[in-house]
């Protein structure tokens, strides 16, 4: 109440022109970071970074093809999620996407495979869909959805926005993080570990190390995650890397594959928050690796990439280009965090925060929390930067307009 009174008093003190401007802002809202701020750490200065298009070209020069691994985050996702992401990134690159396969394991995790052709070359992409693995747990919250039968639904009146946020953002989305953080997340971790093994070209067996014996040559890899997907993926990568098996060539094969990671793009990441739920560090770290446990799950991922590069390129350091981490954050996204050292060791990777607005802010007071969190892939500049990267002094790339999707 006091806040509303304060705003009324403030508006009454404005001149006619300012009052009209304020009224216009109420009608259309503003995006304070419509042009995102590119902030390389530790100083926050503008910095160039490669996107998928540059990685395609680099891979072609080396006689290979790029591979992209994309993992969704919290909230219910269907196979249409993969089709949407493949279409958006292909359109941003002036190309087309073709689904080439789908595999689903008994637990419900699905890998959806795409081949994407662009004017600058082609690449393969895998979209990992793990949403089905939490569906049964979410159903236990259905009694809180609007309805008249008080035994199976919530018959009491909620404010429209509050009701939407409760049933969607909390019951359907935050519930994923709760499931994953507890013992019910163990099947997800096991399934994702097998998925990572497959992405590295290996043969996964339940309870066994990833078998890379007959794996094809490593390919340059770009990782893209949304929301909770970053934590899910990095935990699995850590489990795979530190369990190479007794084969003497297994460690070298594992290092070769982790050394191939070129860029990691994080949208709406919650690494600083989610890492609170599980301590970092492995009590039985493999003695055959220099990848010491780090301060975060992302730090572990970077440490493993660095260890792989050191093992592969120790005698040719010029070949060891550090990976780049690009974290996209809307300041009004309640569930997202920018990244700072020591979450990422700047001696081992470049860290760039991209601060942007996914939706309008009303009078500097409110941005819709749901769109702030899930609107990154609807943001043309975010997709443009992932697709084409950024050059200091150049205009930021924007993806072409694509039919808007539904956030939640």
SVG drawing of the C-alpha trace seen along z (x, -y; Angstrom):
<svg xmlns="http://www.w3.org/2000/svg" viewBox="-16 -20 72 72">
<polyline fill="none" stroke="black" stroke-width="0.4" points="0.0,0.0 2.7,-2.5 4.5,-1.7 1.4,-2.5 0.9,-5.8 4.6,-6.7 4.2,-6.2 1.1,-8.3 2.8,-11.2 5.8,-10.9 3.7,-11.0 1.8,-14.0 5.0,-15.9 5.9,-15.4 5.4,-18.0 3.0,-17.4 5.6,-16.1 7.2,-13.8 3.7,-12.6 2.9,-11.7 6.2,-9.9 5.5,-8.0 2.0,-7.1 3.5,-5.8 6.0,-3.7 3.0,-2.1 1.4,-1.3 4.4,0.2 7.0,0.7 10.8,0.4 13.6,2.8 16.6,1.4 19.0,3.9 17.3,4.1 20.9,4.0 22.6,6.5 25.8,5.5 28.7,7.8 30.9,8.0 34.1,10.0 35.4,10.9 37.0,9.8 36.7,6.2 33.3,6.2 34.7,4.8 33.3,5.6 34.9,8.6 34.7,10.6 33.7,14.3 32.9,17.0 29.5,18.3 28.4,21.5 29.2,20.0 32.9,19.4 33.1,22.9 31.7,24.4 34.4,22.7 37.2,23.7 36.0,27.4 35.9,27.4 39.5,26.1 40.5,29.1 38.7,31.5 35.9,32.3 32.5,31.2 31.1,29.4 28.8,31.0 26.4,29.2 24.9,30.6 21.8,28.8 20.1,29.6 16.8,28.1 16.1,26.8 13.3,26.9 9.6,27.0 7.8,29.6 9.3,30.0 8.0,32.0 9.9,33.2 8.6,30.0 11.2,28.2 14.0,29.7 12.3,28.9 11.8,25.3 15.5,24.8 16.8,26.5 14.6,24.3 15.7,21.1 19.4,21.7 19.2,22.9 17.2,19.8 19.7,17.6 22.4,19.2 20.4,18.9 20.0,22.6 17.6,25.5 17.3,28.3 16.5,31.9 15.7,34.4 17.8,37.5 16.9,39.7 15.5,40.2 16.6,42.6 14.8,43.0 16.2,45.0 14.0,47.1 14.0,44.4 12.6,41.8 15.5,39.7 15.4,38.9 18.2,37.8 16.8,36.0 19.3,35.8 19.4,33.1 21.6,32.2 21.7,28.5 22.8,27.1 23.9,23.5 25.6,21.4 28.9,21.7 28.8,25.4 26.8,28.0 26.9,29.5 25.1,32.1 23.2,31.4 21.8,33.5 19.0,32.2 18.7,34.0 15.1,34.2 14.9,35.4 11.6,33.8 9.6,37.1 11.7,38.4 10.1,35.9 6.6,36.1 5.3,38.6 6.6,36.4 5.0,33.3 1.6,35.0 1.6,35.2 1.1,31.4 -1.9,31.5 -4.2,31.0 -2.9,27.4 -4.2,26.6 -7.4,24.6 -10.6,26.6 -13.9,27.0 -13.4,30.5 -11.4,29.7 -10.2,33.3 -8.3,33.1 -7.9,29.4 -7.6,25.9 -11.1,24.4 -10.0,21.0 -9.4,17.8 -6.0,16.6 -4.9,13.4 -4.5,14.2 -0.7,13.6 -0.1,15.3 -2.1,18.3 -0.2,18.6 3.1,18.4 2.2,20.9 0.9,23.6 3.5,23.0 6.7,21.5 6.6,23.3 4.6,26.5 5.8,27.3 9.3,25.7 10.9,25.3 9.7,28.8 12.2,30.1 15.1,28.6 13.7,30.1 13.4,33.6 16.9,33.4 18.5,32.2 17.2,35.2 17.5,39.0 14.8,39.0 17.3,37.2 19.6,40.3 17.9,41.8 18.3,38.5 22.0,38.4 22.5,42.0 20.6,41.5 22.4,38.2 25.7,40.0 24.9,42.5 23.8,39.7 27.1,37.9 29.0,41.1 27.1,41.5 27.8,37.9 31.5,38.6 31.2,41.5 31.3,44.1 29.3,47.2 27.5,46.8 26.6,49.7 24.7,49.2 27.1,49.1 30.2,49.3 32.7,46.7 32.1,45.2 33.7,47.5 35.6,45.4 37.5,48.3 35.9,48.0 34.9,44.4 35.3,42.3 37.8,39.3 36.8,36.4 35.0,33.5 34.8,29.9 32.0,29.5 29.8,26.5 27.6,26.9 24.3,25.0 22.2,25.3 19.0,23.8 18.3,23.2 18.7,26.4 20.1,28.2 23.6,26.8 23.8,28.5 22.3,31.7 24.8,31.9 27.9,30.8 27.3,33.3 27.0,36.1 30.2,34.9 32.1,35.0 30.9,38.6 31.9,39.7 35.3,38.0 36.4,39.3 35.4,42.9 37.4,43.9 37.8,47.6 41.0,49.8 41.8,49.6 45.2,47.7 44.0,45.9 40.7,44.8 42.2,41.8 43.8,40.5 40.5,41.0 38.6,39.2 41.0,36.3 40.9,36.0 37.1,35.6 37.0,33.1 39.7,31.1 37.4,30.6 35.0,28.4 35.2,25.0 32.3,22.9 29.7,23.2 26.6,21.1 24.4,20.8 21.0,19.4 19.3,18.6 21.9,20.7 21.4,21.4 24.9,22.8 25.6,20.7 22.2,21.6 22.0,25.3 25.6,26.0 24.5,25.2 22.5,28.4 25.5,30.7 29.1,30.3 31.7,30.1 34.7,32.4 35.2,36.1 36.6,38.1 38.0,40.7 39.3,38.5 41.0,40.5 44.8,40.3 45.5,40.4 44.1,36.9 45.2,33.4 41.5,32.2 41.2,31.4 37.8,30.7 36.7,27.1 34.4,24.7 31.4,25.4 30.0,27.9 30.8,25.5 34.3,25.1 34.7,28.8 33.7,28.9 36.2,26.2 38.8,28.1 38.2,31.3 38.5,29.4 41.7,27.8 43.1,31.2 42.2,32.7 43.9,29.9 47.1,30.1 47.2,33.9 46.7,33.5 48.7,30.3 51.3,30.0 54.0,30.0 52.2,27.6 50.6,24.9 49.8,22.8 47.1,25.3 45.5,24.9 42.8,22.2 40.9,22.0 37.2,22.6 34.8,19.6 31.9,19.5 29.1,17.1 26.4,16.7 23.1,14.9 21.3,13.3 18.2,11.1 18.7,9.0 15.0,9.5 15.2,13.3 14.7,14.4 16.2,17.8 19.3,16.8 22.8,15.7 25.7,14.0 29.0,15.9 32.1,14.6 35.4,16.1 36.0,18.5 33.0,20.3 35.1,20.1 38.9,20.1 40.0,17.3 43.4,19.0 41.6,21.9 38.7,20.3 37.3,17.0 34.2,15.9 31.7,13.4 28.4,12.3 25.8,11.1 23.2,8.9 20.0,8.5 16.2,7.9 13.8,10.7 10.7,8.6 9.5,5.2 9.9,3.6 6.9,1.6 7.9,-1.7 11.1,-0.1 8.9,2.0 8.1,5.3 9.1,7.6 7.0,10.7 9.0,13.4 8.0,16.2 9.1,14.5 12.2,13.1 13.3,16.7 12.2,18.6 12.4,15.9 16.1,16.3 15.4,18.4 12.6,15.9 15.2,13.1 16.5,12.5 19.8,11.1 20.6,14.0 20.0,16.5 21.9,14.2 24.9,14.2 24.9,17.9 24.7,18.4 27.2,15.8 29.2,14.6 30.3,11.0 33.0,8.7 33.9,5.7 32.8,2.5 30.3,4.4 26.6,4.4 25.2,7.2 23.7,9.9 20.0,10.6 18.3,13.7 15.4,13.3 11.9,13.1 10.5,16.5 7.0,17.3 7.0,16.7 6.8,19.8 5.2,20.3 7.4,19.8 5.7,22.0"/>
</svg>
